[in-house]
Amino acid sequence: MHLKLITLFVIMYMSLIYKPKINIKVNSDLNLNNLNLYQNETVFIHENLWSITIPKINLEKIPIKESVNSIILESYIGHFPNSAVFTGNICLAAHNSGYANNYFKDINLLEVGDKIYYSYNGNNKIYSVMQKKVISYNDFSYLDSTNKDTLTLITCITSSPDFRLCVQAVCEEEFNENV
C-alpha cells in the first residue's frame, strides 16, 4: 500500500516539474500564454486567424476574440459567445471611445454598400453594409440567428448610455485563403 502511494506521489511530482519539448513556429507577434501545447507537437501560429477589416474606417486585420467582457474589449474586437462564427449572424462588439483600443470609434461613418472583410481560420467573407441603426442598450434582437449570413457590429454611443449603434452587413462572397 505504501509503495503504491509513494509511486503515485512520484508520478504526480514528475508531471509538475517535467517540461515537454515543443517546436513552435511563429509568424506573428502573438501572446502565447493561453495556448494549449502538447508534447512533441509542432504548432503553427498564423497571424490573424480571426479578424475583421473595414477599409472605410482604416481597420485592417483587427483580431477578434471570444467574449465581450471588459478584458477582451481592452485589446480586441469581442465576439458574442452565442452567435455564429462563420455561417449565420456573427455578432461583434468593440469600444468607440475612452479606452486604449477604440476599434469601433468610426463605425458611425459606415454607409449602405460599404465593404467589411471577415476572416475566420483561413475562411473569408466579404460583407456589404445593409443598415445602420441606433438601438436601445437592452435590445438584443439584433443578436438573434438569421437565415442570411449576417455580420452585426455593436458599440456604445458616446454620452448616450441608454443606446447602442448597430451596423449590420450581409455576405456577398465567400472564399478560402491558401495559408
Contacts in CASP RR format, 6 or more apart in sequence:
PFRMAT RR
TARGET T0000
AUTHOR 0000-0000-0000
METHOD contacts of the structure
MODEL  1
MHLKLITLFVIMYMSLIYKPKINIKVNSDLNLNNLNLYQNETVFIHENLW
SITIPKINLEKIPIKESVNSIILESYIGHFPNSAVFTGNICLAAHNSGYA
NNYFKDINLLEVGDKIYYSYNGNNKIYSVMQKKVISYNDFSYLDSTNKDT
LTLITCITSSPDFRLCVQAVCEEEFNENV
20 37 0 8 1.000
20 38 0 8 1.000
20 39 0 8 1.000
20 40 0 8 1.000
21 39 0 8 1.000
21 40 0 8 1.000
22 37 0 8 1.000
22 38 0 8 1.000
22 39 0 8 1.000
22 40 0 8 1.000
22 41 0 8 1.000
22 42 0 8 1.000
22 43 0 8 1.000
23 41 0 8 1.000
23 42 0 8 1.000
23 43 0 8 1.000
24 32 0 8 1.000
24 37 0 8 1.000
24 42 0 8 1.000
24 43 0 8 1.000
24 45 0 8 1.000
25 42 0 8 1.000
25 43 0 8 1.000
25 44 0 8 1.000
25 45 0 8 1.000
26 32 0 8 1.000
26 45 0 8 1.000
27 44 0 8 1.000
27 45 0 8 1.000
27 46 0 8 1.000
27 47 0 8 1.000
28 45 0 8 1.000
28 46 0 8 1.000
28 47 0 8 1.000
28 48 0 8 1.000
30 45 0 8 1.000
30 47 0 8 1.000
32 45 0 8 1.000
35 43 0 8 1.000
35 45 0 8 1.000
37 43 0 8 1.000
46 122 0 8 1.000
46 179 0 8 1.000
47 61 0 8 1.000
48 61 0 8 1.000
48 63 0 8 1.000
48 119 0 8 1.000
49 119 0 8 1.000
49 120 0 8 1.000
49 121 0 8 1.000
49 122 0 8 1.000
50 63 0 8 1.000
50 64 0 8 1.000
50 65 0 8 1.000
50 79 0 8 1.000
50 85 0 8 1.000
50 119 0 8 1.000
50 120 0 8 1.000
50 121 0 8 1.000
51 61 0 8 1.000
51 62 0 8 1.000
51 63 0 8 1.000
51 64 0 8 1.000
51 118 0 8 1.000
51 119 0 8 1.000
52 59 0 8 1.000
52 61 0 8 1.000
52 62 0 8 1.000
52 64 0 8 1.000
52 77 0 8 1.000
52 92 0 8 1.000
52 116 0 8 1.000
52 117 0 8 1.000
52 118 0 8 1.000
52 119 0 8 1.000
53 59 0 8 1.000
53 60 0 8 1.000
53 61 0 8 1.000
53 62 0 8 1.000
53 116 0 8 1.000
53 117 0 8 1.000
53 118 0 8 1.000
53 119 0 8 1.000
54 107 0 8 1.000
54 110 0 8 1.000
54 114 0 8 1.000
54 115 0 8 1.000
54 116 0 8 1.000
54 117 0 8 1.000
55 115 0 8 1.000
55 117 0 8 1.000
56 109 0 8 1.000
56 110 0 8 1.000
56 111 0 8 1.000
56 114 0 8 1.000
56 115 0 8 1.000
57 106 0 8 1.000
57 107 0 8 1.000
57 109 0 8 1.000
57 110 0 8 1.000
58 106 0 8 1.000
59 103 0 8 1.000
61 119 0 8 1.000
62 76 0 8 1.000
62 77 0 8 1.000
62 103 0 8 1.000
63 76 0 8 1.000
63 77 0 8 1.000
64 76 0 8 1.000
64 77 0 8 1.000
64 78 0 8 1.000
64 79 0 8 1.000
64 92 0 8 1.000
65 72 0 8 1.000
65 75 0 8 1.000
65 76 0 8 1.000
65 77 0 8 1.000
65 78 0 8 1.000
65 79 0 8 1.000
66 72 0 8 1.000
66 78 0 8 1.000
66 79 0 8 1.000
66 81 0 8 1.000
67 78 0 8 1.000
67 79 0 8 1.000
67 81 0 8 1.000
68 78 0 8 1.000
68 79 0 8 1.000
68 80 0 8 1.000
68 81 0 8 1.000
68 93 0 8 1.000
72 78 0 8 1.000
73 93 0 8 1.000
73 94 0 8 1.000
73 95 0 8 1.000
73 99 0 8 1.000
73 101 0 8 1.000
74 99 0 8 1.000
74 100 0 8 1.000
74 101 0 8 1.000
75 100 0 8 1.000
75 101 0 8 1.000
76 94 0 8 1.000
76 101 0 8 1.000
77 92 0 8 1.000
77 93 0 8 1.000
77 94 0 8 1.000
77 103 0 8 1.000
77 104 0 8 1.000
78 92 0 8 1.000
78 93 0 8 1.000
78 94 0 8 1.000
79 85 0 8 1.000
79 90 0 8 1.000
79 91 0 8 1.000
79 92 0 8 1.000
80 91 0 8 1.000
80 92 0 8 1.000
80 93 0 8 1.000
80 143 0 8 1.000
82 143 0 8 1.000
83 89 0 8 1.000
83 90 0 8 1.000
83 91 0 8 1.000
83 143 0 8 1.000
83 152 0 8 1.000
84 90 0 8 1.000
84 91 0 8 1.000
84 145 0 8 1.000
85 120 0 8 1.000
86 120 0 8 1.000
86 121 0 8 1.000
86 123 0 8 1.000
86 125 0 8 1.000
87 149 0 8 1.000
88 145 0 8 1.000
88 146 0 8 1.000
88 148 0 8 1.000
88 149 0 8 1.000
88 150 0 8 1.000
89 143 0 8 1.000
89 144 0 8 1.000
89 145 0 8 1.000
89 146 0 8 1.000
89 150 0 8 1.000
89 151 0 8 1.000
89 152 0 8 1.000
90 118 0 8 1.000
90 149 0 8 1.000
90 150 0 8 1.000
90 151 0 8 1.000
90 152 0 8 1.000
91 142 0 8 1.000
91 143 0 8 1.000
91 152 0 8 1.000
91 154 0 8 1.000
92 151 0 8 1.000
92 152 0 8 1.000
92 153 0 8 1.000
92 154 0 8 1.000
93 104 0 8 1.000
93 153 0 8 1.000
93 154 0 8 1.000
93 155 0 8 1.000
94 101 0 8 1.000
94 102 0 8 1.000
94 103 0 8 1.000
94 104 0 8 1.000
94 153 0 8 1.000
94 155 0 8 1.000
95 101 0 8 1.000
95 102 0 8 1.000
95 103 0 8 1.000
95 104 0 8 1.000
95 105 0 8 1.000
95 155 0 8 1.000
95 156 0 8 1.000
96 102 0 8 1.000
96 104 0 8 1.000
96 105 0 8 1.000
96 107 0 8 1.000
96 155 0 8 1.000
96 156 0 8 1.000
96 157 0 8 1.000
96 158 0 8 1.000
96 165 0 8 1.000
97 105 0 8 1.000
97 156 0 8 1.000
97 158 0 8 1.000
104 153 0 8 1.000
104 155 0 8 1.000
104 165 0 8 1.000
107 132 0 8 1.000
107 153 0 8 1.000
107 155 0 8 1.000
107 165 0 8 1.000
107 167 0 8 1.000
108 132 0 8 1.000
108 165 0 8 1.000
110 129 0 8 1.000
110 132 0 8 1.000
110 167 0 8 1.000
111 129 0 8 1.000
111 132 0 8 1.000
112 129 0 8 1.000
112 130 0 8 1.000
112 131 0 8 1.000
112 132 0 8 1.000
113 128 0 8 1.000
113 129 0 8 1.000
113 130 0 8 1.000
114 128 0 8 1.000
114 129 0 8 1.000
115 126 0 8 1.000
115 127 0 8 1.000
115 128 0 8 1.000
115 129 0 8 1.000
116 126 0 8 1.000
116 127 0 8 1.000
116 128 0 8 1.000
116 129 0 8 1.000
116 151 0 8 1.000
116 153 0 8 1.000
116 169 0 8 1.000
117 124 0 8 1.000
117 125 0 8 1.000
117 126 0 8 1.000
117 127 0 8 1.000
118 124 0 8 1.000
118 125 0 8 1.000
118 126 0 8 1.000
118 127 0 8 1.000
118 151 0 8 1.000
119 177 0 8 1.000
122 176 0 8 1.000
122 177 0 8 1.000
122 179 0 8 1.000
123 174 0 8 1.000
123 175 0 8 1.000
123 176 0 8 1.000
123 177 0 8 1.000
124 174 0 8 1.000
124 175 0 8 1.000
124 176 0 8 1.000
124 177 0 8 1.000
125 149 0 8 1.000
125 151 0 8 1.000
125 171 0 8 1.000
125 172 0 8 1.000
125 173 0 8 1.000
125 174 0 8 1.000
125 175 0 8 1.000
126 171 0 8 1.000
126 172 0 8 1.000
126 173 0 8 1.000
126 174 0 8 1.000
127 149 0 8 1.000
127 150 0 8 1.000
127 151 0 8 1.000
127 169 0 8 1.000
127 170 0 8 1.000
127 171 0 8 1.000
127 172 0 8 1.000
128 169 0 8 1.000
128 170 0 8 1.000
128 172 0 8 1.000
129 167 0 8 1.000
129 168 0 8 1.000
129 169 0 8 1.000
130 168 0 8 1.000
130 169 0 8 1.000
130 170 0 8 1.000
131 167 0 8 1.000
131 168 0 8 1.000
132 165 0 8 1.000
132 166 0 8 1.000
132 167 0 8 1.000
132 168 0 8 1.000
133 165 0 8 1.000
133 166 0 8 1.000
133 167 0 8 1.000
133 168 0 8 1.000
134 157 0 8 1.000
134 163 0 8 1.000
134 164 0 8 1.000
134 165 0 8 1.000
134 166 0 8 1.000
135 142 0 8 1.000
135 154 0 8 1.000
135 163 0 8 1.000
135 164 0 8 1.000
135 165 0 8 1.000
135 166 0 8 1.000
136 162 0 8 1.000
136 163 0 8 1.000
136 164 0 8 1.000
137 161 0 8 1.000
137 162 0 8 1.000
137 163 0 8 1.000
137 164 0 8 1.000
139 164 0 8 1.000
142 152 0 8 1.000
142 154 0 8 1.000
142 166 0 8 1.000
142 168 0 8 1.000
143 152 0 8 1.000
148 170 0 8 1.000
148 171 0 8 1.000
149 170 0 8 1.000
149 171 0 8 1.000
149 174 0 8 1.000
150 168 0 8 1.000
150 169 0 8 1.000
150 170 0 8 1.000
150 171 0 8 1.000
151 168 0 8 1.000
151 169 0 8 1.000
151 170 0 8 1.000
151 171 0 8 1.000
152 166 0 8 1.000
152 167 0 8 1.000
152 168 0 8 1.000
153 166 0 8 1.000
153 167 0 8 1.000
153 168 0 8 1.000
153 169 0 8 1.000
154 164 0 8 1.000
154 165 0 8 1.000
154 166 0 8 1.000
154 167 0 8 1.000
155 164 0 8 1.000
155 165 0 8 1.000
156 164 0 8 1.000
156 165 0 8 1.000
157 163 0 8 1.000
157 164 0 8 1.000
157 165 0 8 1.000
END
